[in-house]
């Protein structure tokens, strides 16, 4: 939950100081996530012990990109959102953003529907479909985390990005080899580490379309 330690990490790592309402909603989300995950697999039980360090803070790493302004109205598609990372986290922290959470697995979507309804997350839209079957969504940003390779995810999602928009994918050790598979593409790379005891280096690959 957003205890004193995690609030300090938000401040130090992301210059983010959530208000009381956001803290309450995030803590309720945390409770609902653990409860749902106890009977329907959203992530491994071991990962829930580091839910904020490995997943919430990773979702917020987009704040480390210098051109990302969470107060600016933007439409963001999260392709293959899974348990709601980063879609639900971004929607809870940044109400100015219009977030579309897409996934083709109903057990994941059911949880996100529950979160949207019970927490009244008005800026969170839900898309239950294979990403390639959707009509173009004309988004400012498409993001993807823990879904597939840069080449494959970009191929499936680029139709949803408006001209001048961005494709952003979260990556770790495979970043360099995956970028070599994509021809004629220049990516801005943002490097960061998660607040874990082990050395857990992560990257954002940002491609302007």
C-alpha positions as CSV (number, residue, x, y, z in Angstrom):
1,X,0.0,0.0,0.0
2,X,1.0,3.6,-0.1
3,X,2.6,3.7,3.3
4,X,5.2,6.2,4.4
5,X,8.1,4.3,2.7
6,X,6.3,4.1,-0.7
7,X,5.2,7.7,-0.5
8,X,8.8,8.7,0.0
9,X,9.8,6.7,-3.0
10,X,7.2,8.4,-5.1
11,X,8.5,11.8,-4.0
12,X,12.2,11.0,-4.5
13,X,12.0,8.9,-7.7
14,X,9.1,10.6,-9.6
15,X,8.6,14.0,-7.8
16,X,5.1,12.8,-7.3
17,X,3.0,13.7,-4.2
18,X,-0.5,12.2,-4.5
19,X,-3.4,13.9,-2.7
20,X,-5.5,12.2,-0.1
21,X,-8.1,10.9,-2.5
22,X,-5.5,9.3,-4.8
23,X,-3.9,7.6,-1.8
24,X,-7.2,6.2,-0.7
25,X,-8.1,4.9,-4.1
26,X,-4.7,3.4,-4.7
27,X,-4.8,1.6,-1.3
28,X,-8.3,0.3,-2.1
29,X,-7.1,-0.9,-5.5
30,X,-4.2,-2.7,-3.7
31,X,-6.7,-4.5,-1.4
32,X,-8.9,-5.5,-4.4
33,X,-5.9,-6.7,-6.4
34,X,-4.7,-9.0,-3.7
35,X,-8.2,-10.3,-3.1
36,X,-8.9,-11.0,-6.8
37,X,-5.4,-12.5,-7.3
38,X,-6.1,-15.0,-4.5
39,X,-8.7,-16.8,-6.6
40,X,-7.9,-15.6,-10.2
41,X,-4.3,-15.4,-11.4
42,X,-3.3,-11.9,-12.3
43,X,0.3,-12.4,-11.3
44,X,2.4,-14.9,-9.4
45,X,1.9,-15.0,-5.6
46,X,5.6,-14.2,-5.1
47,X,5.3,-11.0,-7.2
48,X,2.5,-9.7,-5.0
49,X,5.0,-9.4,-2.2
50,X,6.8,-6.7,-4.2
51,X,3.7,-5.3,-6.0
52,X,4.6,-1.7,-5.6
53,X,8.4,-2.1,-6.1
54,X,8.1,-4.3,-9.3
55,X,4.9,-3.2,-10.8
56,X,3.4,0.0,-9.6
57,X,6.7,1.9,-9.6
58,X,7.6,0.4,-13.0
59,X,4.3,1.6,-14.4
60,X,5.0,5.1,-13.2
61,X,8.5,5.1,-14.8
62,X,7.0,6.9,-17.8
63,X,7.4,10.0,-15.6
64,X,11.1,9.7,-16.2
65,X,10.6,10.5,-19.9
66,X,11.2,14.3,-20.1
67,X,8.4,14.9,-22.7
68,X,5.7,13.2,-20.6
69,X,3.4,15.7,-18.9
70,X,0.7,13.9,-16.9
71,X,-1.4,17.0,-16.6
72,X,-1.7,17.3,-20.4
73,X,-4.8,15.7,-21.9
74,X,-3.7,12.7,-23.9
75,X,-5.2,9.5,-25.1
76,X,-3.1,6.5,-24.2
77,X,-3.6,2.9,-25.2
78,X,-2.2,0.2,-23.1
79,X,-1.8,-2.8,-25.4
80,X,-2.1,-6.1,-23.5
81,X,-2.6,-4.5,-20.1
82,X,-2.8,-7.8,-18.2
83,X,-3.6,-7.0,-14.5
84,X,-3.7,-3.3,-15.3
85,X,0.0,-2.3,-15.5
86,X,0.4,0.4,-16.4
87,X,-3.1,1.4,-17.4
88,X,-4.9,1.3,-14.1
89,X,-2.0,2.8,-12.2
90,X,-1.7,5.7,-14.6
91,X,-5.5,6.2,-14.6
92,X,-5.6,6.3,-10.8
93,X,-2.7,8.8,-10.4
94,X,-3.5,11.1,-13.4
95,X,-7.2,11.9,-14.0
96,X,-6.3,14.2,-16.9
97,X,-5.2,11.3,-19.1
98,X,-7.6,9.2,-21.1
99,X,-6.4,5.6,-20.6
100,X,-7.6,2.7,-22.8
101,X,-6.9,-0.7,-21.2
102,X,-6.8,-3.4,-23.8
103,X,-6.6,-7.1,-23.3
104,X,-8.0,-10.2,-25.0
105,X,-8.1,-12.3,-21.7
106,X,-11.5,-12.0,-20.0
107,X,-10.2,-12.8,-16.5
108,X,-7.9,-9.8,-16.7
109,X,-10.6,-7.5,-18.2
110,X,-13.1,-8.6,-15.5
111,X,-10.8,-7.3,-12.8
112,X,-10.3,-4.0,-14.6
113,X,-14.1,-3.6,-15.0
114,X,-14.5,-4.2,-11.3
115,X,-11.8,-1.5,-10.5
116,X,-13.4,1.0,-12.9
117,X,-16.8,0.5,-11.4
118,X,-16.0,0.3,-7.7
119,X,-13.4,3.1,-7.7
120,X,-15.3,5.3,-10.2
121,X,-12.3,5.7,-12.5
122,X,-13.9,7.8,-15.1
123,X,-10.8,8.3,-17.3
124,X,-10.3,4.6,-17.7
125,X,-11.8,3.0,-20.8
126,X,-11.8,-0.8,-21.4
127,X,-11.2,-2.7,-24.6
128,X,-11.8,-6.5,-24.7
129,X,-10.3,-7.5,-28.0
130,X,-7.2,-8.7,-29.8
131,X,-5.3,-5.5,-30.5
132,X,-5.1,-6.2,-34.2
133,X,-8.9,-6.5,-34.5
134,X,-9.6,-3.0,-33.2
135,X,-10.4,-0.2,-35.5
136,X,-7.7,2.6,-35.3
137,X,-8.0,4.5,-32.0
138,X,-6.0,7.6,-33.0
139,X,-4.0,7.7,-29.8
140,X,-1.3,10.1,-28.7
141,X,0.7,7.3,-27.1
142,X,0.6,3.5,-27.2
143,X,2.3,1.8,-24.3
144,X,3.1,-1.8,-23.7
145,X,4.6,-3.7,-20.8
146,X,5.5,-7.4,-20.6
147,X,3.7,-8.4,-23.8
148,X,6.1,-9.2,-26.6
149,X,9.1,-8.0,-28.7
150,X,9.4,-4.4,-29.9
151,X,9.1,-5.5,-33.5
152,X,5.9,-7.5,-33.0
153,X,4.1,-5.2,-30.6
154,X,4.9,-2.1,-32.8
155,X,3.7,-4.0,-35.9
156,X,0.3,-4.8,-34.2
157,X,-0.3,-1.4,-32.6
158,X,1.1,1.3,-34.9
159,X,-2.2,1.8,-36.7
160,X,-3.6,3.1,-33.4
161,X,-1.0,5.9,-33.1
162,X,-1.7,9.3,-34.6
163,X,0.9,11.0,-36.7
164,X,3.5,12.6,-34.4
165,X,2.4,10.3,-31.6
166,X,4.6,7.9,-29.7
167,X,5.1,4.2,-29.1
168,X,6.6,3.4,-25.7
169,X,7.5,-0.1,-24.5
170,X,8.9,-1.2,-21.2
171,X,12.0,-3.5,-21.5
172,X,14.8,-5.0,-19.5
173,X,17.7,-7.2,-20.7
174,X,16.4,-7.9,-24.2
175,X,16.2,-4.2,-25.2
176,X,19.4,-4.0,-27.4
177,X,18.8,-7.2,-29.3
178,X,15.1,-6.3,-29.9
179,X,16.0,-2.9,-31.3
180,X,18.4,-4.6,-33.8
181,X,15.4,-6.4,-35.2
182,X,13.6,-3.2,-36.1
183,X,14.8,-1.5,-39.3
184,X,14.9,2.3,-39.9
185,X,13.6,3.1,-36.4
186,X,15.3,5.5,-34.0
187,X,14.4,5.1,-30.3
188,X,15.0,7.4,-27.4
189,X,16.0,5.2,-24.4
190,X,15.3,6.1,-20.8
191,X,17.2,4.0,-18.3
192,X,16.1,3.5,-14.7
193,X,16.2,1.0,-11.8
194,X,13.5,-0.3,-9.6
195,X,13.7,0.2,-5.8
196,X,14.7,-3.4,-5.1
197,X,17.6,-4.9,-3.2
198,X,18.7,-6.7,-6.3
199,X,20.1,-4.8,-9.3
200,X,16.9,-4.5,-11.4
201,X,17.7,-2.3,-14.4
202,X,14.8,-1.3,-16.7
203,X,14.4,0.7,-19.9
204,X,11.8,2.6,-21.8
205,X,12.2,2.6,-25.6
206,X,10.3,5.6,-27.0
207,X,9.7,5.8,-30.8
208,X,8.1,8.8,-32.4
209,X,5.8,8.0,-35.3
